[in-house]
């Protein structure tokens, strides 16, 4: 049997993304999403995290403990 390791799993969500799309329109909402994902990915990388999956308006990430 292998050695057990502990990881932390995190989920992010751009709250109100559907309302944002309706209010801003597709182009502007996509600009907001791009900035959001860029900031989130920078923060995840700065904390030695790994993006596992893009969830459309959020991320699933893991961090080693």
C-alpha positions in Angstrom: 0.0 0.0 0.0 1.2 3.5 -0.8 1.9 6.4 1.5 -1.0 8.6 2.3 -0.8 12.3 1.5 -3.1 15.2 2.5 -4.3 17.8 0.0 -6.6 20.7 0.3 -9.3 21.1 -2.4 -10.8 24.5 -3.2 -13.7 25.7 -5.3 -14.2 29.2 -6.5 -17.3 30.8 -8.0 -18.0 34.1 -9.8 -21.2 34.8 -7.9 -23.9 36.3 -10.0 -22.3 35.4 -13.3 -25.6 34.9 -15.1 -26.9 38.3 -13.9 -23.6 39.8 -14.9 -24.1 38.5 -18.4 -27.6 39.9 -18.6 -26.6 43.3 -17.3 -23.3 43.8 -19.2 -23.8 41.8 -22.3 -21.7 38.9 -23.6 -18.5 40.8 -24.5 -18.2 42.8 -21.3 -19.1 39.8 -19.1 -16.4 37.8 -20.9 -13.9 40.5 -20.2 -14.8 40.4 -16.5 -14.5 36.5 -16.5 -11.0 36.8 -18.2 -9.8 39.2 -15.5 -11.4 37.1 -12.7 -9.7 33.9 -14.0 -6.4 35.6 -14.5 -6.4 36.9 -10.9 -7.5 33.6 -9.5 -4.9 31.6 -11.4 -2.2 34.0 -10.2 -3.3 33.6 -6.6 -3.5 29.8 -6.9 0.0 29.6 -8.4 1.4 32.0 -5.7 0.2 29.5 -3.1 1.6 26.4 -4.9 -1.8 25.3 -6.0 -2.8 23.4 -9.1 -5.9 24.1 -11.2 -7.7 20.8 -11.7 -10.8 21.9 -13.6 -12.4 25.1 -15.0 -16.1 25.0 -14.0 -17.3 27.7 -16.4 -17.6 30.5 -13.8 -15.2 29.0 -11.2 -12.2 26.8 -10.6 -11.5 23.6 -8.8 -8.0 23.7 -7.4 -5.8 21.6 -5.1 -3.0 22.6 -2.7 -0.4 20.3 -1.2 -0.3 20.4 2.6 
